[in-house]
Amino acid sequence: MKTLTFRRLCVLAFVALAFTRAWAAPALIGNKNIAGEKLDGATLKSVFLGKKVAWDGAGGRVVLAVLKGGDVADAFLKGAVDMTSSAFNNHWRRLAMTGGGTAPKSFDKEEDLRKFVAETPGAIGFVDSASVDASVAVLTPTP
């Protein structure tokens, strides 16, 4: 029986990690006070592009929270606003420079984003579905 070399172990570990990340799916989360808001695709896009700045119900103002980058951010932004992370960041830079809005709060770590959303009324964001817990509401946009 052959023993695995260090190089083969590294390749196997890389493949296993890549396979695991490929199945990661973004989850839209919100502060529990916006759990009753009606979200469809167009509304979600308006929220993330800064066009909708207040919730219709008791949610108050919209507070955006985003991940700075990575697979989850890329997947969510492509699906929600049809933009790459870079294009999304450029959109918000233009809005901020022209006085059209304040850039979303951005986070390096999903747990920090989730905690911010849980503690901030009106907050909405996205994390890997495996990172969701009971502190936030999982939002499901209608088609």
N, C-alpha and C positions, 0 to 999 in steps of 0.2 A: 504494500500500500504506500503510495507516494504521500509525502508530507507537503503541506501547502507552504510555499515560500512567502516571505513578507510581502513581496510585490503582488502576488496573487491575492493575498488577504486584503491588501489595500484596494485592489481593483474590485473585489467582491463587496467590500464595504461601500465603495463609491457607488456601485450599481444598486445596492440595496437602498442607500440614501436617496439616490435619484428616483428610484421606483416609488419610494414612500412619498416624496415631495410631489411627484406627478399626480398623485391622487388627492392632494390637499385641495380643498374647495373653500372659497371665501364665504363668509356668513355676514349678512348685514345685521348690525346690532344697533340698539338705541337705548337711551335712558328709559326706564319703565314708565315715565310720564308721557311718552309719545307712543306707547304700545298700541293705542287705539287709532292712531292716524292712518288714513287711507293712502297707501302708496301704490301708484302704478309706475310703469317704466318711465313715462314722461315726467311725472312728479319727481321721481328719484333722480333723473338726469338734471332737472331744474334745481334740486337741492344741492347736488354735488358741483354744479357749475355756478352756484351763487345767485341764481335768478329767483329762487324761492328762499326768503330769509326769515319767514315766520311760519309756525305750524298752524293749521286751521283750528285745532281743538285747544286743549289746555296746555299744550306743550311750550308755548311762548316762542322765543326766537330760536332759529336753527343754529346749532353749534356743530361744525364739522370737525371730525377727527379722522386722520388718515395715517397709514403707514408710509414711511419715507420711501420705501421701495421693496423689491422682492417679488417672488412668484405670486403671493396672495394679492398684493397691491396691483400688479400687472393684470392678473386675471379679473379682479373686481372692476377696475377702471375700464378695461376693454369691454366688459359686459354691460356696465352701467352707463358709461358716457362715451364709449367707443373711442377712447384715447389711451395712449401709452402713459406711463407714469411721468415721463419727461414732458409730453404735450400737456398733461394735466397741470404739472407744476408751472409750465410757461403760461398757461391760461390764467392761473391765479396770480402770477407775478405781474402780468399785464393789468389785471383787475386792480391789484393793490397800487400799482404805480399811477393809475388813472383815477384813483379814488372810488372805484366801483365795488370795493369789498375788501374784507380782511381775510387773508389766507387762512386755510384750515390749520388747526393745531396738528402738528405732525409728530409722529412717534417712531422710535427705532424698534421698540419691543411691543409685541401684541398685548402682553399683560398690562403694560402701562396705558395703552390705548383703551383696553377694556375697563380698567379702573377709572380712567377719566370719564368715559361714557357713563359708567354706573353712577358717578358722583355729580355729574353736570346735567341739570335739567335742560331738555331740548337737544341733547347731544345725540349724534348719529355717527356711525363709523363702520368699519369692517375689520374682521380678523379671520384667521383660519378657523374653519368650523370646529376643529378639535380644541380650540382655545375658549369656546363659549362656556359660560357658567351661569348660574342662577342670578347673578348680580345685574344682568342686563336682559333686555327683551330682544328676542330674535325676531326680526322683521321680515316679512315675506311680501314682496311687491306683487300686485296682481298684474296679469298680462294686459 
